[in-house]
Amino acid sequence: MEQNTSFINEQEVASILENNKKPDPSKVKEVLAKASEMKGLNLSDVAVLTGISDPLQLHELFETANKIKETIYGKRLVIFAPLYISNLCANECVYCAFRAKNKDIVRRALNQEEIKRETKILIDQGHKRVLLVAGESYPKQGFQYVLDSIASVYDVKTDKGEIRRVNANIAPLSTDEFKQLKAAKIGTYQIFQETYHRETYSKVHLGGKKRDYNWRVSSLHRAMEAGIDDVGIGVLFGLFDYRFEILAMIQHIRELEQVFGVGPHTISVPRLEPATGSDIASHPPFAVSDIDFRKIVAILRLAVPYTGIIMSTRETAQMRRDTFALGVSQISAGSRTNPGGYEENIDDEPSAQFCLGDHRLLDEVIRDVASMGYVPSFCTGCYRLGRTGADFMDMAKPGDIKAHCNPNAVSTFMEYLIDYASPETRTIGEELIEETIASMEGVAQQRAIKLVEKVKQGKHDMYC
């Protein structure tokens, strides 16, 4: 039975935006004060914040976002890498290099041995979690190819480690297929609507199953019905007015909260970037400026305070740095967006999905992040202890989750420093761990000291 998708109400969004396009300063202050309570915002509140342009108000918005981010997540930044297994695709998305009719890219689907080699390279760099990505068409094995690929990633073990959690960004599935995906032990299922504006959606999706707006927007319902309680959501900013996209995405989030009792585990905020064979990717119809992009991140942190916000290597190193303080809590590092890209050590060849903004290696990113006072976290403890979905949120909202996340962050960071870091990165990192533990209190500090000491003794995968 087809899912009802009326929860995306374009008329409501347009009306709310029109009524709040020039918000009164007193109203802005009222909304920011409400946001500081960390209970989320309604559509009208969010619309007020999208109308901010005054530099002083922007400063207040950014300051509020920083306080909320620090209160909930502290100085942790979760680290992951995408693992592209295939760029085969049956869709015709005008903004994407993987689109079916694009003859300018080299098509490739990795076999299982190649996937294992890519995985080993990521492990040898220090990664513990990956986001498995595939174009929306598979080799002759069909969906089983994805399941086999996940198993291959988990199968790879080295002297120093393994991938402890695989998340997945793949085409929408049926409920039964989502059950199989859950059985494969994925962490988060991630999918982007790209644009919630139906007319624009039709214009940029010209063929393939992705052209079906309703099938895609209802995919997270099917995933959660199948028992996948950690899901990731996102918009490709630049296809339509970002103000509309934010409010429509909030509608989607509130729908999930109403039906399932919990919203998305993560929100991704990609901007259109140049892609081989795509004119629109190089000339976004609704280009988002850097200041508006920062505003988007800050507004989302205020609107859905307990949801993780992901920043990919689409953005430059400087933009990524700027958004850490505005709400970003997860980042990819050392990324390649083409199948086989890690083994070939190529990040901008004709089989890549889009151009990267941050080309640095993982160790460089870790050193930079740590020098700013942020603790890189490779933790996957929550997935393995069942702290997902509503259970995670129940601990996050009163702040209890920090008693686990902060010790786990320094433990996994110490493991990285001992096993993989360059001497310079290790020096900076160890100093940061000492400072971070000293700033902790009570049970969190006690846990952190014990976990880090065990890692120093040569033990791996210590978490609480």
Secondary structure, DSSP 4 states (H G I P E B T S, - for coil): -PPP-TTS-HHHHHHHHHHTSS--HHHHHHHHHHHTTSS---HHHHHHHHT---HHHHHHHHHHHHHHHHHHHTTEEEEEEEEEEE------BTT-TT-TT--SS---B--HHHHHHHHHHHHHHT--EEEEEE-S---TTTTHHHHHHHHHHHH-B-SS-B--EEEEE-----HHHHHHHHHTTEEEEE---B---HHHHHHHB-SSGGG-HHHHHTHHHHHHHTT---EEEEB-BTSS-HHHHHHHHHHHHHHHHHHHS---SEEE-PBP--BTTBHHHHS-TTPPPHHHHHHHHHHHHHHSTTSEEEE-TTS-HHHHHHHHTTT--EEE-S---STTHHHHT-SSSTT-SS--S----HHHHHHHHHHTT-EEE---HHHHHT--HHHHHHHHTTTTTHHHHHHHHHHHHHHHHHHT--HHHHHHHHHHHHHHHHH--HHHHHHHHHHHHHHHTT------
